[in-house]
Each structure stands twice: as C-alpha cells, then as structure tokens.
Amino acid sequence: MKKMSAVLIGAGDRGARAYAPFAVANPHELDIVAVADPNAERRQKIMAQHHISDENGFETWEQLLDGTRRADIAIICTMDRMHFEPTITALRSGYHVLLEKPMSPDPYECIEMERTAREQNRLLTICHVLRYTDFWSAVKKMIEDGAIGDLVSVQLNENVEVMHMSHSFVRGNWKNKEASSPMILQKSCHDMDILSWIVDKPCLRVSSYGSLMHFNERNAPEGAPARCLDGCPVENECPFHAGKYYLGEGKGWAKKFTEDHTNEGIIAALQTTDYGKCVYRSDNNVVDHQVVNMEFEGGATATFSMCGFTREQTRIVQIMGTKGEIRGNMEDNSLSLFSFQTKHETIVNLSEPVGGHGGGDTKIVRSFLDEVRHYDEGSSSLSSASVSLRSHLMAFAAEESRLQKGKSIELDDFYNEIAFSRAK
C-alpha cells in the first residue's frame, strides 16, 4: 500500500478534527506535510500533531500553493466562500483534492470546479460523508438489490436539534447566507446528495418553502440586551441564554469558538464574540425551517424537511417502493425493511459507528486515498464533483424556489441559465 502525502488548507473544526486525525491514527497510510491557516494557534497545533517543519506552516493558502507541489493531495477545509480559488489552484498545480462541502455558495463556481477537475485530469471529491456511512450504504444496497421493488417516493427529515441550530446557524459561522451559504446548501446539501444517490435518477424539478420564523428581533423578550451576559431579564427561562448553555449543559460546544475551555476563557469569548449574543438580536438570516419537493426522471418523488426545532440531532427516512418499504433513524443506527408480499419485517441494527458523521469522516478519507492510489485517467469517486454538482444544483434551485414563494424550478433550465449567462 503506497503511503500518501497531503497538505491541509484550513485547520478549523472539519480540517483539524474530522480529516487530519486519520493521519495520526494511520501513519502508514497518510502523512500531512504542510498546513495553511491564518489562526496561528490552530496552525501550530496541527504542526505539532503532525511533526510539520516551520517552513511548511503558512498563514495563507496562496503561500502554500505557490507553484511548488508539496504532496499528492490537498485537503481543503476553508470557509464556504473561500473554497473556489484554492481548489482551482490546487487542481491546476497537480493535486488531487478532497474538498469540504459545500463546493461553493456560487452555482457557477461549482460548475467551474467540476469542469476544471475534468480538464486537469484530477480527482475532486466532495465531503458528502453520509454516503460513506454504514447506515446509508445499507439503504443503498437494499434498493439496488430490489428489496422494495421500484422506488416510488422518499420522505427525509433532517432534525437539526434546537441547540445546534442556535449555536451554528444563529450565532455561529453559518448564520448569515451572504457570509456563508443558504441553509439548504450549507446544512442540507448532504440530504440533497443522499436523495440524488438513492433515487439514482436526474432530478427534474423542485419547489420549496421556508423562512426564519423564530430567531429574529420580533421574538426578542422585552428588555433583552444585545448580549446575554449583560443582564437578561429572562435568563432563567430562556434555553438559549449563552452563559447558562456554554458554561453548563452545553459546555462541550465551547470547543467550537474558543481554544480556552476554562470558565474564564469561555466568559471572555462570550463577551467579545457572536456566541455571546442574544439569539433574537443577531445578524442571522438563514432559515430555521424549510421543506423541498422533488420530482425525478421516471416519476419518483421525494420530500425533504429541515427543521431546527427538534429534541435530537438525526435524520429520519422512509423509502416507499412497489414491493416494500424501508424506514430508518440515524440516531439509533437501525433500519426496518418491510415486504408487502410476505408481510415480514426485517430489523437491521448496525454496529456503533466509529468517528464523526456516523463513521463517514474516517471512511471518506480512506476511500479517497485508495481512489488516488488506483487513479486512472477519467476515473471518478463515490462523491466526485460530477455527482455532487447535480445535488448542489438541487439545493440552489430549492433556494431559488423558496425566494420565489414556492415556484417550481426546472433543473435543466436552471443549469443552462447559470452556465451560459455567466459564461458570456
């Protein structure tokens, strides 16, 4: 087995905690030889963990991708709106690229990334890690084996969980679609991708509704200050009070916004960062609930619902076919397969996953390395840019429909309008 080398661009949560640890756990398979991140503390931590020399630690991706090819692959985990340029540069510099989702908040940039990967004859794999989990792999195999006959319809619910919603999408990095991405793309491109994968036919049209219903100024308690620690009159009643949550039941989330996990460090961060703001007085504008309707080639349909107001963080699916039905819940990692002919229900209890995203974070790195080792011209990957582009366009079209009060959007027309208008 050939050992691969990688550069890491972006040493935040996904880069440092989801993908880079693979090299520590499997030093015979992967070696991270360089890192770029503007945050000196994060950069130094990665350099220490992976024994990276000082000359291979960089503040910017431009310094790392300076024309010298330093490794076999580039793992790119910058913020959403900083994906395009380093990805294009890395591909043109000869790197195979593992790119954190979403590809880009700009649909034209997604098209250009996919085109450039083909042009440069490089692998561009998008981190749709759910495809690599035992849960969704088992669902896909049941469908491919004909266990439920022809697929007719899918219902997929993404339960974001209310405190995760408040942390990541009201106070956090993905709260504002102009700074990051629309919710349907940032959080739910996973779901668009899974639906595209299991139906396995082109999506023809979508329609969508949703809004920012609760986390806005209209619902702010009377007298609530801009920051929770400035003396909120409903501190004891509000589940989102920053002091109560980050210093108490939700302290684990502190890792997401400060490197100092002491009470003093957390309080200092709550007094200076967006994580200390009242959830009703933030600059968030992504939706807190959204539904999407889809029709696929051949007549199959799907409905998707994303909601921030749930007690657990999970995905729940029901897949209906002509010969049976599949039901599943990622939270308990189990599936139910029911046959209309025999009236028999088979329960599948999957093994406890190892690693984040149901084990998908680890498995996508291992799969990508194997694909690079055996790469032939024109070969692809399970979550290549070409298949990811299709599901990204579903997400972009859903957001367009939502903004147009549920207007049905034809995917082919949508793609052509983007590709040709911007190309001019």
Phi, psi and chi 1 to 4 in degrees:
 res  aa     phi    psi   chi1   chi2   chi3   chi4
   1 MET       -  121.4 -178.8 -174.6  -61.9      -
   2 LYS   -74.6  128.8  178.8 -173.8  175.7 -177.2
   3 LYS   -75.1  135.0 -178.3  177.3 -179.8  177.7
   4 MET  -104.3  156.8  -51.5  -59.2  -66.0      -
   5 SER  -119.7  150.2   58.0      -      -      -
   6 ALA  -141.8  151.6      -      -      -      -
   7 VAL  -107.4  145.1  -61.9      -      -      -
   8 LEU  -112.4  121.2  176.6   65.4      -      -
   9 ILE  -113.1  104.8  -60.2  174.2      -      -
  10 GLY   103.5  105.3      -      -      -      -
  11 ALA  -110.1   36.5      -      -      -      -
  12 GLY   -82.6 -152.0      -      -      -      -
  13 ASP   -59.8  -50.5 -175.9   60.2      -      -
  14 ARG   -71.1  -44.4  -62.8  -59.8  -68.0  160.0
  15 GLY   -65.9  -48.0      -      -      -      -
  16 ALA   -80.9  -31.8      -      -      -      -
  17 ARG  -109.4  -17.3  -63.5 -171.3  179.3  101.8
  18 ALA  -102.6  -43.7      -      -      -      -
  19 TYR  -108.9  -44.1  -51.2  125.3      -      -
  20 ALA   -59.2  -35.4      -      -      -      -
  21 PRO   -58.7  -20.1  -28.8   37.6      -      -
  22 PHE   -58.2  -38.6 -175.7   93.0      -      -
  23 ALA   -68.5  -33.3      -      -      -      -
  24 VAL   -69.8  -42.1  175.5      -      -      -
  25 ALA   -77.4  -23.3      -      -      -      -
  26 ASN  -133.2   64.3  -57.9  -85.0      -      -
  27 PRO   -64.5  -16.8   24.4  -34.4      -      -
  28 HIS   -79.8  -12.3   59.8  -66.1      -      -
  29 GLU  -107.3  -34.7  -70.5 -166.7   58.1      -
  30 LEU  -143.9  139.1  179.0   64.1      -      -
  31 ASP  -129.8  121.9 -172.5   18.2      -      -
  32 ILE   -90.5  119.2  -64.8 -179.7      -      -
  33 VAL  -108.7  -11.7  -60.8      -      -      -
  34 ALA  -156.9  154.1      -      -      -      -
  35 VAL  -143.0  146.5   60.2      -      -      -
  36 ALA  -130.6  125.3      -      -      -      -
  37 ASP  -162.2  134.3 -166.3  -71.4      -      -
  38 PRO   -70.0  -18.4   23.3  -33.5      -      -
  39 ASN   -85.5  112.3 -175.9  -61.6      -      -
  40 ALA   -62.6  -38.3      -      -      -      -
  41 GLU   -65.4  -44.1 -168.0  169.0   -1.4      -
  42 ARG   -65.7  -42.0  -70.5 -160.7  -59.8 -107.4
  43 ARG   -62.1  -45.8 -173.5  172.1   67.5 -111.2
  44 GLN   -64.9  -35.1  -70.6  -65.4  -29.8      -
  45 LYS   -63.5  -44.9 -173.8  175.9  -69.2 -172.2
  46 ILE   -64.5  -41.2  -74.3  -70.4      -      -
  47 MET   -62.1  -39.0  -68.8  171.5   67.2      -
  48 ALA   -69.9  -42.9      -      -      -      -
  49 GLN   -64.2  -34.2  -70.6  172.3  -15.6      -
  50 HIS  -112.1   11.0  -61.9  -87.4      -      -
  51 HIS    55.5   46.2  -50.3  -68.6      -      -
  52 ILE   -87.7  131.1  -62.6  171.6      -      -
  53 SER   -69.6  158.5   59.3      -      -      -
  54 ASP   -58.3  -37.8  -71.2  -17.1      -      -
  55 GLU   -70.9   -9.5   62.3  -91.4   21.7      -
  56 ASN  -109.9   19.1  -74.3  -43.0      -      -
  57 GLY  -110.0  122.8      -      -      -      -
  58 PHE  -125.5  149.4  -56.4   92.0      -      -
  59 GLU   -75.2  -37.4  -81.1 -168.0   48.0      -
  60 THR  -124.7  155.9   69.2      -      -      -
  61 TRP   -67.8  -29.5   66.9  -95.9      -      -
  62 GLU   -63.0  -37.8  -69.7   94.7  -20.9      -
  63 GLN   -67.1  -38.3  -66.6  169.0  -23.6      -
  64 LEU   -70.8  -45.6 -166.3  156.5      -      -
  65 LEU   -92.8   61.9  -61.9  176.6      -      -
  66 ASP   -94.2   12.7   60.7   -3.3      -      -
  67 GLY   108.0  -17.0      -      -      -      -
  68 THR   -90.5  118.4  -57.2      -      -      -
  69 ARG   -80.2  115.6 -175.1  176.8  170.6 -169.9
  70 ARG  -100.0  -12.3  -54.1  172.0 -167.8  -84.1
  71 ALA  -159.4  178.2      -      -      -      -
  72 ASP   -76.9  -39.4  -57.9  -56.8      -      -
  73 ILE  -132.8  159.3   66.3  176.2      -      -
  74 ALA  -120.0  127.5      -      -      -      -
  75 ILE  -102.2  115.0  -57.7  172.6      -      -
  76 ILE  -111.9  115.8  -60.1  178.7      -      -
  77 CYS  -132.4   39.3  -59.1      -      -      -
  78 THR   -74.3  176.1   52.6      -      -      -
  79 MET   -65.3  158.4  -65.8  -61.4  -70.1      -
  80 ASP   -48.7  -47.5  -61.9   -1.3      -      -
  81 ARG   -80.0    4.3  -66.8 -170.9  177.9  -87.0
  82 MET  -116.1   23.5  -64.7  175.9   62.8      -
  83 HIS   -84.8  -39.2  -78.3  179.6      -      -
  84 PHE   -62.9  -57.0  179.2   68.8      -      -
  85 GLU   -64.4  -47.5  -70.4 -172.5    0.4      -
  86 PRO   -64.6  -31.9   16.8  -28.2      -      -
  87 THR   -67.7  -47.3  -62.5      -      -      -
  88 ILE   -61.0  -44.2  -66.5  -66.2      -      -
  89 THR   -63.6  -43.1  -56.9      -      -      -
  90 ALA   -64.3  -43.6      -      -      -      -
  91 LEU   -60.5  -44.3  -69.3  168.8      -      -
  92 ARG   -71.5  -17.8  -70.7  174.7  176.2  167.0
  93 SER   -90.7    0.8  -60.7      -      -      -
  94 GLY    98.2    4.9      -      -      -      -
  95 TYR   -82.2  142.6  -69.4   92.0      -      -
  96 HIS   -79.2  142.0  -62.9  -74.5      -      -
  97 VAL  -122.5  130.1  175.5      -      -      -
  98 LEU  -105.8  113.2 -177.7   65.8      -      -
  99 LEU  -114.7  127.8  175.0   64.3      -      -
 100 GLU   -61.9  145.3  177.1   58.7    7.1      -
 101 LYS   -79.5  158.4   63.1   83.1 -171.4  166.4
 102 PRO   -74.4  164.3   30.3  -35.8      -      -
 103 MET   -56.8  -50.7  -64.9  172.3   70.7      -
 104 SER  -167.9  151.2  166.2      -      -      -
 105 PRO   -74.9   -5.6  -15.1   29.9      -      -
 106 ASP  -106.2  116.7 -176.2  -31.3      -      -
 107 PRO   -61.1  -34.1   19.3  -30.8      -      -
 108 TYR   -66.0  -37.8 -175.2   75.2      -      -
 109 GLU   -63.9  -36.2  -71.5 -176.2   -7.6      -
 110 CYS   -61.2  -44.4  -64.8      -      -      -
 111 ILE   -61.4  -42.7  -67.2  170.7      -      -
 112 GLU   -67.1  -37.6  -78.9  -64.0  -70.5      -
 113 MET   -61.1  -48.3  -73.5 -178.2 -174.0      -
 114 GLU   -62.3  -41.3 -169.3  -87.4  -21.5      -
 115 ARG   -65.5  -42.0 -177.1 -168.4   64.2   77.5
 116 THR   -65.8  -38.6  -58.8      -      -      -
 117 ALA   -60.7  -43.3      -      -      -      -
 118 ARG   -66.2  -43.1  -76.3 -171.4  -73.6  107.2
 119 GLU   -62.5  -39.9 -179.2 -176.9   81.0      -
 120 GLN   -88.8   -2.1  -62.0  -63.3  -40.9      -
 121 ASN    55.7   48.6 -170.4   27.1      -      -
 122 ARG  -124.5  151.2  -61.9  -73.4   88.8 -177.4
 123 LEU   -75.3  130.6  -82.5  174.5      -      -
 124 LEU  -125.5  104.7  173.1   55.4      -      -
 125 THR  -107.9  130.0  -66.7      -      -      -
 126 ILE   -96.7  140.7  -46.0  -55.1      -      -
 127 CYS   -78.8   60.8  -67.9      -      -      -
 128 HIS   -83.0   76.4  -72.9  -57.8      -      -
 129 VAL   -67.6  -19.2  -67.0      -      -      -
 130 LEU   -63.8  -29.9  -64.1 -172.0      -      -
 131 ARG   -59.4  -25.7  -73.7 -167.2 -178.8 -146.0
 132 TYR   -95.5   -0.3  -62.2   82.4      -      -
 133 THR   -79.8  155.3   63.2      -      -      -
 134 ASP   -62.2  -35.8  -69.3  -16.6      -      -
 135 PHE   -59.8  -58.1 -177.9   90.9      -      -
 136 TRP   -75.4  -26.5  -70.6  107.3      -      -
 137 SER   -64.9  -38.4  -63.5      -      -      -
 138 ALA   -67.8  -40.1      -      -      -      -
 139 VAL   -60.0  -48.1  168.7      -      -      -
 140 LYS   -60.2  -42.3  177.0   70.1  170.2  175.9
 141 LYS   -65.5  -41.3 -171.8  173.0 -170.5  -51.6
 142 MET   -57.7  -43.7  -72.1  177.3 -176.3      -
 143 ILE   -67.4  -45.9  -64.9  170.1      -      -
 144 GLU   -64.9  -31.6  -71.8 -176.7  -26.4      -
 145 ASP   -78.0   -3.0  -70.9  -13.1      -      -
 146 GLY    79.6   18.9      -      -      -      -
 147 ALA   -63.2  -27.1      -      -      -      -
 148 ILE  -118.4   18.4   60.5  168.3      -      -
 149 GLY    71.5 -143.1      -      -      -      -
 150 ASP   -81.0  133.1  -65.2  -31.6      -      -
 151 LEU   -70.1  129.0 -169.9  151.2      -      -
 152 VAL  -107.4  -46.9  176.2      -      -      -
 153 SER  -156.3  151.3 -168.4      -      -      -
 154 VAL  -129.9  138.1 -175.9      -      -      -
 155 GLN  -120.1  121.5  -65.4  175.9   -1.8      -
 156 LEU  -127.5  123.9  176.8   58.4      -      -
 157 ASN  -110.7  129.8  -73.3   -3.4      -      -
 158 GLU  -104.6  108.9 -179.3  177.7   16.4      -
 159 ASN   -89.6  104.0  -66.0   -0.8      -      -
 160 VAL   -72.0  -32.5  177.8      -      -      -
 161 GLU    83.8  130.2 -165.1  -90.6  -33.1      -
 162 VAL   -62.8  -39.2   66.3      -      -      -
 163 MET   -76.7  -31.9  -61.9  -48.7  -65.0      -
 164 HIS   -63.8  -39.8 -178.9   35.2      -      -
 165 MET   -59.0  -48.6  179.1   75.4 -155.3      -
 166 SER   -66.5  -35.4   71.7      -      -      -
 167 HIS   -73.0  -54.2  173.8   82.6      -      -
 168 SER   -87.8  -32.7  -63.3      -      -      -
 169 PHE  -117.6    2.3  -54.6  103.9      -      -
 170 VAL  -117.3  -44.3  177.5      -      -      -
 171 ARG  -103.0  -23.9  -70.2  168.7  165.0  145.0
 172 GLY   -89.5 -165.9      -      -      -      -
 173 ASN   -63.9  -19.9  -69.3  -29.3      -      -
 174 TRP  -113.3   27.8  -57.4  -80.0      -      -
 175 LYS   -81.3  -22.7   63.0 -177.3 -179.0  -66.9
 176 ASN  -125.3  119.7 -173.4  -70.5      -      -
 177 LYS   -68.8  -25.2   65.6 -179.6 -178.1 -180.0
 178 GLU   -71.8  -32.6  -78.2   74.1   37.2      -
 179 ALA   -85.7  -25.5      -      -      -      -
 180 SER  -127.2 -103.8  176.5      -      -      -
 181 SER  -150.3  159.1  -54.9      -      -      -
 182 PRO   -60.6  151.1  -20.1   31.2      -      -
 183 MET   -55.8  -41.4 -172.2   74.0  161.8      -
 184 ILE   -64.0  -24.8 -170.7   66.6      -      -
 185 LEU   -91.6  -49.6 -178.2   67.9      -      -
 186 GLN   -66.6  -51.0 -150.0  -58.2  -48.7      -
 187 LYS   -89.8  -38.1 -174.2   72.4  174.3   77.6
 188 SER  -108.2    9.0  -56.7      -      -      -
 189 CYS   -64.9  -25.2   68.4      -      -      -
 190 HIS   -55.1  -45.7  -82.9  -44.4      -      -
 191 ASP   -73.1  -39.8  -55.5  -87.2      -      -
 192 MET   -60.5  -39.1  -63.2  -61.8  102.2      -
 193 ASP   -66.9  -43.9  179.2   70.7      -      -
 194 ILE   -63.1  -43.3  -76.7  -65.7      -      -
 195 LEU   -61.5  -44.3  -71.6  168.5      -      -
 196 SER   -61.2  -38.5  177.1      -      -      -
 197 TRP   -70.8  -46.5 -173.2   45.7      -      -
 198 ILE   -78.2  -31.4   63.3  176.4      -      -
 199 VAL   -73.7  -38.7  176.4      -      -      -
 200 ASP    62.1   33.9 -158.7   24.5      -      -
 201 LYS  -142.2  153.9  -70.1 -176.9  179.3  178.3
 202 PRO   -61.7  137.8  -22.1   33.3      -      -
 203 CYS   -77.8  129.3 -179.0      -      -      -
 204 LEU   -92.5  -41.3  -59.0  179.3      -      -
 205 ARG  -155.0  153.2   55.5 -168.5   60.4   88.6
 206 VAL  -138.0  155.3  -55.1      -      -      -
 207 SER  -140.8  154.1   63.3      -      -      -
 208 SER  -154.5  149.3 -179.2      -      -      -
 209 TYR  -134.7  152.3  -62.3   90.7      -      -
 210 GLY   168.3  166.9      -      -      -      -
 211 SER  -164.0  172.2   66.3      -      -      -
 212 LEU   -94.4   88.3  178.2   57.2      -      -
 213 MET   -84.3  -37.0 -176.1  174.5  175.8      -
 214 HIS  -112.1  -47.2 -178.3   68.2      -      -
 215 PHE   -82.0   71.2  -67.9  108.7      -      -
 216 ASN  -147.8  171.6   54.9   57.2      -      -
 217 GLU   -57.6  -32.9 -172.8   80.1   20.4      -
 218 ARG   -60.1  -27.6  -66.3 -169.1  -54.8  -87.4
 219 ASN  -100.9    9.6  -66.3  -50.8      -      -
 220 ALA   -67.8  132.4      -      -      -      -
 221 PRO   -61.6  146.6  -20.2   32.1      -      -
 222 GLU   -59.4  128.9 -174.5  175.6   -9.1      -
 223 GLY    83.8    1.3      -      -      -      -
 224 ALA   -68.0  127.8      -      -      -      -
 225 PRO   -77.2  173.2   30.0  -34.0      -      -
 226 ALA   -65.8  -32.7      -      -      -      -
 227 ARG  -120.4  139.3  -70.9 -172.5  174.1  -86.1
 228 CYS   -59.8  -36.8  -65.0      -      -      -
 229 LEU   -79.1   -0.1  -62.1 -171.0      -      -
 230 ASP   -89.2   16.2  -71.4  -14.9      -      -
 231 GLY    94.5   74.9      -      -      -      -
 232 CYS   -89.7  130.6 -178.9      -      -      -
 233 PRO   -69.1  -16.3   24.5  -34.2      -      -
 234 VAL  -115.1   28.4  -64.4      -      -      -
 235 GLU   -51.7  -43.2  173.4 -179.9  -11.8      -
 236 ASN   -77.6  -18.7  -65.9  -33.5      -      -
 237 GLU   -99.2  -22.8  -68.3   80.8   42.4      -
 238 CYS   -86.4  120.4  179.6      -      -      -
 239 PRO   -68.7  -15.4   25.5  -33.7      -      -
 240 PHE   -99.3    6.2  -51.7  109.4      -      -
 241 HIS   -58.2  122.6 -173.1  -88.2      -      -
 242 ALA   -62.0  -42.0      -      -      -      -
 243 GLY   -63.9  -45.9      -      -      -      -
 244 LYS   -64.5  -39.3 -177.2  172.1   65.7  175.6
 245 TYR   -77.6  -53.6 -175.6   60.3      -      -
 246 TYR   -75.5  -23.7  -67.9  110.1      -      -
 247 LEU   -95.3   -7.7  -67.6  167.5      -      -
 248 GLY  -123.3 -109.8      -      -      -      -
 249 GLU   -62.3  -27.2   61.2 -170.2   74.1      -
 250 GLY  -109.2   24.9      -      -      -      -
 251 LYS   -57.0  -30.1 -171.1  175.7  178.1 -178.9
 252 GLY   -57.1  -28.1      -      -      -      -
 253 TRP   -68.5  -16.5  -77.2  107.6      -      -
 254 ALA   -56.2  -28.9      -      -      -      -
 255 LYS   -59.3  -22.5  -62.7  176.2 -177.8  178.7
 256 LYS   -78.4  -19.4  -58.3  -71.0 -175.8  178.9
 257 PHE  -134.7   -1.1   67.4   93.9      -      -
 258 THR  -150.4  146.0  177.8      -      -      -
 259 GLU   -84.9  -17.2  -62.1  -65.3  -28.8      -
 260 ASP   -95.4  106.3 -175.4   -9.4      -      -
 261 HIS   -94.1    9.4  -60.0  158.2      -      -
 262 THR   -74.2  160.9   65.7      -      -      -
 263 ASN   -57.3  -38.6  -76.3  -10.9      -      -
 264 GLU   -65.3  -41.6  -68.4   75.9   14.9      -
 265 GLY   -65.9  -40.7      -      -      -      -
 266 ILE   -65.9  -43.8  -65.4  169.4      -      -
 267 ILE   -61.6  -42.6  -69.5  170.4      -      -
 268 ALA   -60.5  -40.9      -      -      -      -
 269 ALA   -68.1  -37.9      -      -      -      -
 270 LEU   -67.5  -23.5  -66.2 -179.6      -      -
 271 GLN   -84.9  -12.6  -68.9  171.5  -28.6      -
 272 THR  -126.1  -18.1   56.6      -      -      -
 273 THR  -109.0  171.1   70.6      -      -      -
 274 ASP   -65.2  -18.2  -71.5  -10.7      -      -
 275 TYR   -70.7  -12.5  -66.6   94.3      -      -
 276 GLY   -96.8    1.5      -      -      -      -
 277 LYS   -78.5  152.5  -72.3 -176.5  176.5  179.7
 278 CYS   -62.2  134.2  171.2      -      -      -
 279 VAL   -65.1  -16.2  -68.1      -      -      -
 280 TYR   -97.0   -1.4  -55.5  104.1      -      -
 281 ARG  -131.7   39.7  -59.7 -169.2 -172.3  -79.5
 282 SER  -102.9  177.0 -177.4      -      -      -
 283 ASP   -99.3   27.7   63.2  -15.4      -      -
 284 ASN   -71.7  146.4   59.1  -58.2      -      -
 285 ASN  -144.3    7.4   63.3   10.0      -      -
 286 VAL   -79.9  154.2  -61.4      -      -      -
 287 VAL   -66.3  152.7  -59.5      -      -      -
 288 ASP  -104.6    0.0   51.0   26.4      -      -
 289 HIS  -161.1  146.4   69.2  -65.9      -      -
 290 GLN  -159.7  142.8 -174.2  168.2   -1.9      -
 291 VAL  -122.3  147.5  -65.0      -      -      -
 292 VAL  -134.7  133.5 -175.7      -      -      -
 293 ASN  -108.4  137.1  -59.8  -48.1      -      -
 294 MET  -134.0  143.2  -68.8  149.5  -85.5      -
 295 GLU  -122.9  133.6 -176.4  178.6    9.6      -
 296 PHE  -109.6  161.4  -65.8   82.1      -      -
 297 GLU   -56.8  132.4 -174.7  178.5  -84.5      -
 298 GLY    97.7  -11.8      -      -      -      -
 299 GLY   107.2  -12.7      -      -      -      -
 300 ALA   -63.9  147.9      -      -      -      -
 301 THR  -125.1  163.4   56.9      -      -      -
 302 ALA  -147.2  146.0      -      -      -      -
 303 THR  -123.3  138.8   59.7      -      -      -
 304 PHE  -128.5  136.2  168.6   70.0      -      -
 305 SER  -130.2  123.5  174.0      -      -      -
 306 MET  -109.9  128.8  179.7  -74.6  -59.8      -
 307 CYS  -141.2  133.7 -171.6      -      -      -
 308 GLY   -82.7   -8.1      -      -      -      -
 309 PHE  -105.3   71.2  -57.7   97.3      -      -
 310 THR  -134.1  156.7   61.8      -      -      -
 311 ARG   -82.7  -22.4   62.7 -176.9  178.8  179.6
 312 GLU  -128.4  159.8   76.3  -87.6  -51.8      -
 313 GLN   -99.5  109.1 -176.3 -179.2  -10.5      -
 314 THR  -162.7  177.0 -171.9      -      -      -
 315 ARG  -125.7  134.2  -74.2  173.4  169.0   87.9
 316 ILE  -120.7  130.1  -61.2  170.9      -      -
 317 VAL  -130.5  146.0   68.9      -      -      -
 318 GLN  -133.6  121.3 -177.6  177.1    4.2      -
 319 ILE  -119.0  119.8  -53.8  167.8      -      -
 320 MET  -109.7  125.9  -65.9  149.2  -80.7      -
 321 GLY  -123.2  177.6      -      -      -      -
 322 THR   -72.3  -19.9   55.0      -      -      -
 323 LYS  -118.0   -4.3  -65.4 -178.4  178.7  178.9
 324 GLY   178.3 -171.3      -      -      -      -
 325 GLU  -144.3  142.6  176.4 -171.1   77.6      -
 326 ILE  -115.5  133.2  -60.0  168.6      -      -
 327 ARG  -127.5  145.6  -65.0 -174.2 -176.9 -173.5
 328 GLY  -158.6  156.3      -      -      -      -
 329 ASN  -136.5  118.4 -174.7  -24.4      -      -
 330 MET   -65.7  -24.7  -77.3 -164.1   73.1      -
 331 GLU   -60.7  -44.9  176.0   71.9   10.6      -
 332 ASP  -100.2    4.2   55.5   23.7      -      -
 333 ASN    55.1   44.5 -143.5   29.8      -      -
 334 SER  -132.4  156.2   66.3      -      -      -
 335 LEU  -133.1  148.3  -67.1  164.2      -      -
 336 SER  -121.0  127.8  161.9      -      -      -
 337 LEU  -117.4  119.4  171.9   62.0      -      -
 338 PHE  -116.4  131.4 -177.2   80.6      -      -
 339 SER   -99.2  127.0  168.2      -      -      -
 340 PHE   -67.9  -30.7  -63.8  153.6      -      -
 341 GLN   -74.0  -49.4  179.8 -177.2    4.4      -
 342 THR   -92.5  -12.6   64.8      -      -      -
 343 LYS    61.0   22.7  -50.2  -59.5 -177.7 -173.0
 344 HIS  -100.8  136.2  179.5   72.0      -      -
 345 GLU  -108.0  128.2 -179.6 -177.7   29.4      -
 346 THR  -106.8  123.5  -58.4      -      -      -
 347 ILE   -99.0  127.5  -57.6  -64.5      -      -
 348 VAL  -113.3  113.2  178.6      -      -      -
 349 ASN  -101.7  111.4  -68.1  -51.9      -      -
 350 LEU   -83.1  156.4  -60.5  164.1      -      -
 351 SER   -64.2  152.1  -60.0      -      -      -
 352 GLU   -59.8  123.5 -173.7   71.3   21.6      -
 353 PRO   -69.2  150.0   24.0  -32.6      -      -
 354 VAL  -109.3  119.4  177.3      -      -      -
 355 GLY   100.6  171.5      -      -      -      -
 356 GLY   -71.1  161.8      -      -      -      -
 357 HIS    52.2   49.3  -79.5   97.5      -      -
 358 GLY    63.5   27.3      -      -      -      -
 359 GLY    90.5   -5.9      -      -      -      -
 360 GLY   -67.8  -31.5      -      -      -      -
 361 ASP   -60.8  -43.3  -70.8  -11.4      -      -
 362 THR   -73.0  -43.4  -61.1      -      -      -
 363 LYS   -68.7  -31.1  -70.9 -175.4  178.0 -179.2
 364 ILE   -69.3  -35.9 -167.2  172.4      -      -
 365 VAL   -65.8  -46.7  177.6      -      -      -
 366 ARG   -61.7  -43.0  174.9  163.6  -78.4  122.7
 367 SER   -64.1  -42.9  176.9      -      -      -
 368 PHE   -62.5  -43.7 -179.1   68.2      -      -
 369 LEU   -60.4  -41.7  -65.4  177.9      -      -
 370 ASP   -66.0  -38.3 -168.4   56.1      -      -
 371 GLU   -66.3  -37.9  -72.2  158.0   -6.1      -
 372 VAL   -66.6  -41.4  171.4      -      -      -
 373 ARG   -60.4  -36.5  -70.4 -173.0 -169.8  101.5
 374 HIS  -108.9   26.1  -59.5   95.9      -      -
 375 TYR   -69.7  130.8 -179.3   72.5      -      -
 376 ASP  -119.8  154.6  -68.9  -41.0      -      -
 377 GLU   -54.1  126.3 -175.4  171.6  -14.6      -
 378 GLY    87.8   -6.6      -      -      -      -
 379 SER   -72.7  162.6   62.9      -      -      -
 380 SER  -130.2 -171.4 -171.5      -      -      -
 381 SER  -134.9  170.2   63.7      -      -      -
 382 LEU   -61.0  -34.2 -177.9   60.4      -      -
 383 SER  -125.2   51.2   57.5      -      -      -
 384 SER   -67.2  165.1   67.5      -      -      -
 385 ALA   -60.9  -31.7      -      -      -      -
 386 SER   -66.4  -42.2   58.8      -      -      -
 387 VAL   -78.5  -31.9  -62.4      -      -      -
 388 SER   -68.6  -33.6 -174.2      -      -      -
 389 LEU   -57.6  -39.5  177.6   60.2      -      -
 390 ARG   -61.7  -46.1 -175.5  165.6   68.4  178.9
 391 SER   -73.8  -31.1   58.9      -      -      -
 392 HIS   -62.0  -42.0  -87.4   61.9      -      -
 393 LEU   -64.7  -32.3  -70.9  172.5      -      -
 394 MET   -61.7  -42.0  -69.9  162.9   61.1      -
 395 ALA   -67.4  -44.9      -      -      -      -
 396 PHE   -61.1  -42.0  -74.4  119.7      -      -
 397 ALA   -66.4  -36.8      -      -      -      -
 398 ALA   -63.2  -42.0      -      -      -      -
 399 GLU   -66.5  -39.2 -177.7   65.7    2.3      -
 400 GLU   -61.3  -42.9 -179.3   69.3   16.8      -
 401 SER   -63.2  -43.6  172.6      -      -      -
 402 ARG   -58.6  -44.2 -175.5 -173.7   73.7   83.1
 403 LEU   -67.5  -23.4  -65.2  173.1      -      -
 404 GLN  -101.8   29.3  -63.8 -167.7   38.6      -
 405 LYS    57.8   40.6  -58.2 -176.2 -175.3  -57.6
 406 GLY    89.4   12.2      -      -      -      -
 407 LYS   -59.5  136.4  175.6 -175.7  175.1 -178.4
 408 SER   -70.6  130.0 -178.7      -      -      -
 409 ILE  -111.2  123.4  -55.9  -67.2      -      -
 410 GLU   -80.8  123.0  -59.3  -72.3  -35.9      -
 411 LEU   -64.6  -41.2  -96.0  -65.5      -      -
 412 ASP   -63.8  -44.5  -76.8  -12.2      -      -
 413 ASP   -63.6  -39.7  -66.3  -16.3      -      -
 414 PHE   -62.6  -46.7 -174.4   70.3      -      -
 415 TYR   -60.8  -48.0  172.2   86.1      -      -
 416 ASN   -62.5  -38.5  -70.1  -28.3      -      -
 417 GLU   -64.2  -40.7 -178.6  179.1  -10.6      -
 418 ILE   -69.3  -50.7  -65.9  165.1      -      -
 419 ALA   -63.6  -44.0      -      -      -      -
 420 PHE   -86.9  -35.7  -65.8  114.6      -      -
 421 SER   -67.9  -41.2   63.9      -      -      -
 422 ARG   -75.3  -31.2  -69.1  -76.7  -67.6  -85.6
 423 ALA   -64.4  -30.6      -      -      -      -
 424 LYS   -69.2      -  -67.9  177.6 -177.7  178.1
